[in-house]
Amino acid sequence: MKSEKADIIIIRGAPGSGKSQSAISLSEFFPKGVRMEIDILRSMVISVDWTNQNEHINILNISTKLVIDFIQLGFSPVIVIDTFSGDKILNYLEKLNHLNNELSIGIFGLYTTGRRAKKKN
């Protein structure tokens, strides 16, 4: 059986579930990869509105182009970190597929108990 390398690794989950830390740990295994946190892209907007879902979706759309550009430049995998709540993950995958339908994408969801989330706050 052939082992397939992912071009893109998506890490999703609720705030405080360990997405960023997991991505940092994972990136140690991929020196030619990229770690892209959507919240960092969002924070580049000077007056970011963290509650504005349309703004979040627009940044996700921008990030799909960045992901493809990084892959075309030879960086792999691109590790994308976001909550991807609701149907955002489906729309994100559709946009990526529209830009390049030959991508190999792995999706990982991180979950936490209510007790653990409360401890972090």
Helices and strands as residue ranges (DSSP letters): E 8-13, H 19-27, E 34-37, H 38-43, H 53-72, E 78-82, H 88-99, E 105-110, H 114-120
